[in-house]
Amino acid sequence: MNQSGDVRTPSYQPKFAIQAVLALCSLLIATSLQAQPAPRMGISPDRYQIEFDERGGETQSILVQNMSDEPLSLSLSVSNWALNDNNQITVVPPTESSLDQWIVINPMRVTIPPGAPQTIRWAIMPRLKPTEGEYRAIIFIEEELPPREKVEGTEVRMKMRYGLPIYAHVGSTIESAQLNAVAVTRLGDKLNLDITNNGNTHARLSGNFGIWPSDEFPGADAALEQLQSVNPDNQQEMDFVVGNMPPSVILPGNRRVLNMPFPLQDETGDYTIQLNADFAQVEITETLSFTKHLPQDPDADDPEVFRVATLPAEEAIIGAIE
């Protein structure tokens, strides 16, 4: 996950979606790709956010739809996971109190007839009394390909593997975050948000931003009003550039720098960006002016040095209990 959140492929019917969540989904390719095969299964939901206690929690279900005209054989497994310093998902070893050790799945293997749905159930059964806080696991759903004696020339065999993240909470949920810095690279090609999650639950960045030529910027209040009224389906009608914040996740106790490229391509010049975002109830509404350079521009400064917006201390930290 490059601070990424969910990456979605087009849905095939309203009830199901094929998704790659937080870069938790991977395609294991047996031969080099010549074409993209049609999807063979749909999975719902794409993630879980639940509560439990020492007795466990409610039984959950996964609905898998076989979209192909052949039987679909699947195996399921569960792992512990974390985000590394680059905010990328990584599977980590289990512990006696990690959530993956407390999850029971039934069935662990299944063959679904062509065109049919299959429900797979799972539940949390703690072996120890859990302490308050957030627990995480990921359920992998992996396709088992039937053996073949020979793969013809350009024939492609793809082994689908999907990951469904689980966020499970014990006790009160506390949202608290600190916005350390908002910055634009001196090349003017990227926005950086330096954020610390001080709460006891994961939080997700949301919102959008707008970019105007500096001599056309309407002012912060007017720019915020325009951003808040943006219709995602009609962004092409706007007279300024609109970008969506990536739905990046930061885990409790972690500090991360989230970055996003500007959709300005090679359009150099002076610009002003207005942010309209939220993270763990911290409003991010800074306004920054910058100059967009080309990478080969000899007048461009070190791209690793940032112009930083000033954040009043009393506005930098906010917390709430749900």
Backbone hydrogen bonds in HBPLUS format (Angstrom, degrees):
<---DONOR---> <-ACCEPTOR-->    atom                        ^
c    i                          cat <-CA-CA->   ^        H-A-AA   ^      H-
h    n   atom  resd res      DA  || num        DHA   H-A  angle D-A-AA Bond
n    s   type  num  typ     dist DA aas  dist angle  dist       angle   num
A0022-LEU N   A0005-GLY O   3.16 MM  17  4.63 130.3  2.42 105.4 115.9     1
A0007-VAL N   A0020-ALA O   2.89 MM  13  5.20 171.6  1.90 162.1 161.5     2
A0020-ALA N   A0007-VAL O   2.90 MM  13  5.20 161.1  1.94 165.8 170.0     3
A0009-THR N   A0018-ILE O   3.39 MM   9  6.01 168.6  2.40 162.6 164.6     4
A0016-PHE N   A0013-GLN O   3.13 MM   3  5.81 147.4  2.24 122.4 130.1     5
A0043-ILE N   A0017-ALA O   3.38 MM  26  5.95 156.5  2.44 132.6 134.2     6
A0024-LEU N   A0021-VAL O   2.53 MM   3  5.20 146.2  1.64 118.9 130.8     7
A0026-SER N   A0161-ARG O   2.96 MM 135  5.49 152.5  2.03 154.8 163.6     8
A0028-LEU N   A0159-LYS O   3.16 MM 131  5.20 166.3  2.18 158.5 154.3     9
A0159-LYS N   A0028-LEU O   3.03 MM 131  5.20 163.2  2.06 153.9 156.8    10
A0030-ALA N   A0157-ARG O   3.25 MM 127  5.74 162.0  2.28 169.5 174.3    11
A0067-MET N   A0040-ARG O   2.76 MM  27  4.83 155.5  1.81 128.8 133.2    12
A0042-GLY N   A0065-GLN O   2.98 MM  23  5.02 146.3  2.10 134.4 144.8    13
A0065-GLN N   A0042-GLY O   2.85 MM  23  5.02 162.4  1.88 146.4 152.0    14
A0044-SER N   A0063-LEU O   3.02 MM  19  5.26 146.6  2.14 145.9 155.3    15
A0063-LEU N   A0044-SER O   2.86 MM  19  5.26 176.0  1.86 167.0 167.3    16
A0048-TYR N   A0165-PRO O   2.98 MM 117  6.38 151.3  2.06 155.3 163.1    17
A0167-TYR N   A0048-TYR O   2.89 MM 119  6.00 158.3  1.94 140.2 147.4    18
A0050-ILE N   A0167-TYR O   2.92 MM 117  6.40 150.2  2.01 154.9 164.4    19
A0169-HIS N   A0050-ILE O   2.88 MM 119  6.33 152.5  1.96 142.0 149.9    20
A0052-PHE N   A0169-HIS O   3.04 MM 117  6.23 152.5  2.12 154.4 154.9    21
A0053-ASP N   A0056-GLY O   3.00 MM   3  5.21 157.6  2.06 134.4 138.9    22
A0056-GLY N   A0053-ASP O   2.86 MM   3  5.21 159.5  1.90 115.5 122.5    23
A0060-GLN N   A0122-TRP O   2.81 MM  62  5.32 164.8  1.84 174.3 172.5    24
A0122-TRP N   A0060-GLN O   2.96 MM  62  5.32 157.9  2.01 136.7 140.8    25
A0062-ILE N   A0120-ILE O   2.67 MM  58  5.04 151.3  1.75 150.5 160.7    26
A0120-ILE N   A0062-ILE O   2.83 MM  58  5.04 162.8  1.86 149.8 155.8    27
A0064-VAL N   A0118-GLN O   2.89 MM  54  5.22 173.3  1.89 158.5 159.5    28
A0118-GLN N   A0064-VAL O   2.76 MM  54  5.22 137.8  1.94 147.9 161.2    29
A0066-ASN N   A0116-ALA O   2.94 MM  50  5.48 175.8  1.94 156.4 156.2    30
A0072-LEU N   A0112-ILE O   2.91 MM  40  5.05 162.1  1.94 144.4 150.3    31
A0112-ILE N   A0072-LEU O   2.74 MM  40  5.05 163.2  1.77 144.7 145.3    32
A0144-GLU N   A0073-SER O   2.81 MM  71  5.35 169.5  1.83 147.0 146.2    33
A0074-LEU N   A0110-VAL O   2.79 MM  36  5.41 166.2  1.81 167.0 171.8    34
A0110-VAL N   A0074-LEU O   3.02 MM  36  5.41 158.0  2.07 147.6 151.6    35
A0075-SER N   A0142-GLU O   2.89 MM  67  5.36 154.8  1.95 150.2 158.6    36
A0142-GLU N   A0075-SER O   2.93 MM  67  5.36 177.4  1.93 167.0 167.1    37
A0076-LEU N   A0108-MET O   2.77 MM  32  5.08 148.1  1.87 156.4 158.3    38
A0077-SER N   A0140-PHE O   3.08 MM  63  5.26 149.7  2.17 142.7 149.7    39
A0140-PHE N   A0077-SER O   2.79 MM  63  5.26 155.5  1.85 146.3 154.2    40
A0079-SER N   A0138-ILE O   2.96 MM  59  5.40 154.6  2.02 147.8 155.7    41
A0138-ILE N   A0079-SER O   2.97 MM  59  5.40 147.2  2.07 150.9 156.9    42
A0092-VAL N   A0080-ASN O   3.07 MM  12  5.54 156.2  2.13 120.0 127.5    43
A0082-ALA N   A0090-THR O   2.96 MM   8  5.56 153.9  2.03 156.2 164.7    44
A0090-THR N   A0082-ALA O   2.90 MM   8  5.56 148.8  2.00 164.8 163.2    45
A0084-ASN N   A0088-GLN O   2.89 MM   4  5.37 160.8  1.93 145.8 148.2    46
A0087-ASN N   A0084-ASN O   2.81 MM   3  5.06 156.1  1.86 118.9 121.2    47
A0098-SER N   A0095-THR O   3.23 MM   3  5.09 172.1  2.24 104.1 106.2    48
A0101-GLN N   A0098-SER O   3.01 MM   3  5.79 151.1  2.10 122.0 129.3    49
A0102-TRP N   A0099-LEU O   2.89 MM   3  5.27 158.6  1.94 114.8 122.1    50
A0125-MET N   A0102-TRP O   2.64 MM  23  5.04 170.6  1.65 156.6 159.7    51
A0104-VAL N   A0123-ALA O   2.89 MM  19  5.45 164.4  1.92 161.3 166.6    52
A0123-ALA N   A0104-VAL O   2.97 MM  19  5.45 148.5  2.07 146.3 156.4    53
A0106-ASN N   A0121-ARG O   2.83 MM  15  5.46 164.9  1.85 170.1 169.1    54
A0121-ARG N   A0106-ASN O   3.03 MM  15  5.46 154.1  2.10 156.0 148.8    55
A0116-ALA N   A0113-PRO O   3.17 MM   3  5.52 161.6  2.21 135.4 133.9    56
A0133-GLY N   A0170-VAL O   2.96 MM  37  5.31 161.4  2.00 139.9 143.1    57
A0170-VAL N   A0133-GLY O   2.93 MM  37  5.31 159.9  1.97 151.3 158.0    58
A0135-TYR N   A0168-ALA O   2.69 MM  33  5.08 164.7  1.71 161.7 166.5    59
A0168-ALA N   A0135-TYR O   2.81 MM  33  5.08 178.2  1.81 159.7 160.0    60
A0137-ALA N   A0166-ILE O   3.17 MM  29  5.15 150.7  2.26 134.1 140.5    61
A0166-ILE N   A0137-ALA O   2.75 MM  29  5.15 151.9  1.83 165.5 157.9    62
A0139-ILE N   A0164-LEU O   3.03 MM  25  5.14 164.9  2.05 140.4 139.5    63
A0164-LEU N   A0139-ILE O   2.87 MM  25  5.14 163.4  1.90 144.2 149.4    64
A0141-ILE N   A0162-TYR O   2.81 MM  21  5.17 159.7  1.86 150.2 156.9    65
A0162-TYR N   A0141-ILE O   2.90 MM  21  5.17 163.1  1.93 148.1 149.3    66
A0143-GLU N   A0160-MET O   2.84 MM  17  5.36 168.6  1.85 168.3 168.9    67
A0155-GLU N   A0152-GLU O   2.65 MM   3  5.33 157.9  1.70 151.3 159.5    68
A0322-GLU N   A0173-THR O   3.01 MM 149  5.53 164.1  2.03 162.4 166.9    69
A0200-ASN N   A0174-ILE O   3.04 MM  26  5.49 151.5  2.12 141.4 148.9    70
A0175-GLU N   A0320-ALA O   2.83 MM 145  5.26 158.2  1.88 171.4 174.2    71
A0320-ALA N   A0175-GLU O   2.70 MM 145  5.26 156.1  1.76 158.7 165.9    72
A0198-ASN N   A0176-SER O   2.75 MM  22  4.98 130.8  1.99 127.3 138.7    73
A0199-GLY N   A0176-SER O   2.98 MM  23  4.41 112.0  2.46 148.1 131.5    74
A0177-ALA N   A0318-ILE O   3.34 MM 141  6.23 158.0  2.39 163.6 165.9    75
A0178-GLN N   A0196-THR O   2.86 MM  18  5.09 155.2  1.93 146.9 153.1    76
A0196-THR N   A0178-GLN O   2.86 MM  18  5.09 162.2  1.89 151.9 157.7    77
A0179-LEU N   A0316-ALA O   3.17 MM 137  5.36 158.4  2.22 144.7 149.4    78
A0180-ASN N   A0194-ASP O   2.76 MM  14  5.25 142.2  1.90 150.2 160.2    79
A0181-ALA N   A0194-ASP O   3.40 MM  13  5.05 153.6  2.48 129.3 131.2    80
A0194-ASP N   A0181-ALA O   2.93 MM  13  5.05 177.4  1.93 154.2 154.7    81
A0309-ALA N   A0182-VAL O   2.90 MM 127  5.51 159.7  1.94 156.2 163.1    82
A0183-ALA N   A0192-ASN O   2.90 MM   9  5.09 160.0  1.94 154.8 157.8    83
A0192-ASN N   A0183-ALA O   2.79 MM   9  5.09 165.8  1.81 151.6 152.4    84
A0184-VAL N   A0307-ARG O   3.30 MM 123  5.64 142.2  2.45 139.1 149.0    85
A0307-ARG N   A0184-VAL O   3.29 MM 123  5.64 161.1  2.33 146.7 149.9    86
A0185-THR N   A0190-LYS O   3.10 MM   5  5.68 160.4  2.14 153.7 159.9    87
A0188-GLY N   A0185-THR O   2.71 MM   3  5.17 149.9  1.79 110.6 121.3    88
A0293-HIS N   A0187-LEU O   2.85 MM 106  5.10 173.4  1.85 142.7 144.1    89
A0262-PHE N   A0189-ASP O   3.05 MM  73  5.43 158.1  2.10 126.3 127.2    90
A0191-LEU N   A0260-MET O   2.93 MM  69  5.37 167.1  1.95 152.4 153.1    91
A0260-MET N   A0191-LEU O   2.94 MM  69  5.37 149.1  2.04 147.1 156.0    92
A0193-LEU N   A0258-LEU O   2.73 MM  65  5.08 161.3  1.76 153.1 159.9    93
A0258-LEU N   A0193-LEU O   2.74 MM  65  5.08 153.6  1.81 157.2 153.6    94
A0195-ILE N   A0256-ARG O   2.93 MM  61  5.63 166.1  1.95 168.0 164.9    95
A0256-ARG N   A0195-ILE O   2.90 MM  61  5.63 159.0  1.95 166.5 167.4    96
A0197-ASN N   A0254-ASN O   2.90 MM  57  5.60 170.0  1.91 161.9 162.7    97
A0253-GLY N   A0197-ASN O   2.81 MM  56  5.43 139.7  1.97 146.5 155.9    98
A0203-ALA N   A0250-ILE O   3.19 MM  47  5.68 155.8  2.25 147.3 154.1    99
A0250-ILE N   A0203-ALA O   3.01 MM  47  5.68 156.9  2.06 158.6 166.0   100
A0205-LEU N   A0248-SER O   2.87 MM  43  5.32 157.4  1.92 151.8 157.6   101
A0206-SER N   A0278-ASP O   3.09 MM  72  5.46 148.8  2.19 153.6 161.4   102
A0278-ASP N   A0206-SER O   2.94 MM  72  5.46 150.5  2.03 147.4 149.7   103
A0245-MET N   A0207-GLY O   2.94 MM  38  5.40 167.6  1.95 129.5 132.6   104
A0208-ASN N   A0276-ASN O   2.95 MM  68  5.33 154.6  2.01 136.3 137.0   105
A0276-ASN N   A0208-ASN O   2.92 MM  68  5.33 145.1  2.04 168.5 161.1   106
A0209-PHE N   A0243-GLY O   2.80 MM  34  5.30 143.6  1.93 156.8 161.0   107
A0243-GLY N   A0209-PHE O   2.91 MM  34  5.30 164.7  1.93 153.1 155.7   108
A0210-GLY N   A0274-GLN O   2.98 MM  64  5.33 158.2  2.02 149.5 156.5   109
A0274-GLN N   A0210-GLY O   2.90 MM  64  5.33 159.9  1.94 152.9 159.7   110
A0211-ILE N   A0241-VAL O   2.83 MM  30  5.06 150.3  1.91 144.4 152.9   111
A0241-VAL N   A0211-ILE O   3.11 MM  30  5.06 153.0  2.19 157.4 150.8   112
A0212-TRP N   A0272-THR O   2.94 MM  60  5.40 166.4  1.96 157.0 159.9   113
A0272-THR N   A0212-TRP O   2.84 MM  60  5.40 155.9  1.90 159.6 166.4   114
A0216-GLU N   A0213-PRO O   2.76 MM   3  5.36 162.7  1.79 126.1 131.7   115
A0214-SER N   A0270-ASP O   3.06 MM  56  5.66 169.4  2.07 120.7 123.7   116
A0217-PHE N   A0214-SER O   3.39 MM   3  5.26 167.5  2.40 101.7 105.4   117
A0223-ALA N   A0219-GLY O   2.87 MM   4  5.94 156.8  1.92 155.1 162.9   118
A0224-LEU N   A0220-ALA O   2.88 MM   4  6.03 161.0  1.92 152.5 157.0   119
A0225-GLU N   A0221-ASP O   3.07 MM   4  6.28 158.1  2.12 145.1 151.2   120
A0226-GLN N   A0222-ALA O   2.99 MM   4  6.25 155.2  2.06 146.4 152.7   121
A0227-LEU N   A0223-ALA O   2.95 MM   4  6.21 158.8  1.99 150.7 156.5   122
A0228-GLN N   A0224-LEU O   2.92 MM   4  6.10 155.2  1.98 151.7 158.0   123
A0229-SER N   A0226-GLN O   3.18 MM   3  5.24 143.2  2.33  97.6 108.3   124
A0230-VAL N   A0227-LEU O   3.27 MM   3  5.24 166.9  2.29 104.4 107.6   125
A0234-ASN N   A0231-ASN O   2.85 MM   3  5.37 160.8  1.88 122.2 128.7   126
A0237-GLU N   A0234-ASN O   3.04 MM   3  5.73 163.9  2.07 118.5 123.6   127
A0238-MET N   A0235-GLN O   3.08 MM   3  5.49 165.6  2.10 114.1 118.7   128
A0248-SER N   A0246-PRO O   2.62 MM   2  5.38 143.0  1.75 105.9  95.0   129
A0254-ASN N   A0251-LEU O   3.14 MM   3  5.66 155.7  2.20 142.0 141.0   130
A0267-GLU N   A0264-LEU O   3.00 MM   3  5.64 165.1  2.02 140.6 144.6   131
A0269-GLY N   A0292-LYS O   3.18 MM  23  5.21 153.3  2.25 131.1 134.3   132
A0292-LYS N   A0269-GLY O   2.70 MM  23  5.21 165.3  1.73 162.6 162.0   133
A0271-TYR N   A0290-PHE O   2.79 MM  19  5.45 173.1  1.79 167.6 170.0   134
A0290-PHE N   A0271-TYR O   2.85 MM  19  5.45 162.6  1.88 152.7 156.3   135
A0273-ILE N   A0288-LEU O   2.76 MM  15  5.36 165.6  1.78 164.3 166.8   136
A0288-LEU N   A0273-ILE O   3.00 MM  15  5.36 158.9  2.05 150.4 156.8   137
A0275-LEU N   A0286-GLU O   3.02 MM  11  5.53 163.3  2.05 164.5 169.4   138
A0277-ALA N   A0284-ILE O   3.03 MM   7  4.94 168.0  2.04 141.5 144.8   139
A0284-ILE N   A0277-ALA O   2.88 MM   7  4.94 175.9  1.88 135.7 134.9   140
A0279-PHE N   A0282-VAL O   2.98 MM   3  5.11 151.3  2.06 136.6 145.9   141
A0282-VAL N   A0279-PHE O   2.80 MM   3  5.11 158.7  1.85 116.1 123.5   142
A0297-ASP N   A0294-LEU O   2.92 MM   3  5.16 164.3  1.95 116.4 121.1   143
A0300-ALA N   A0297-ASP O   3.09 MM   3  5.48 163.7  2.12 113.6 118.8   144
A0305-VAL N   A0302-ASP O   3.18 MM   3  5.75 170.3  2.19 121.1 123.0   145
A0315-GLU N   A0312-PRO O   2.89 MM   3  5.40 152.3  1.97 115.7 124.7   146
A0316-ALA N   A0313-ALA O   3.23 MM   3  5.18 155.6  2.29 101.1 108.4   147
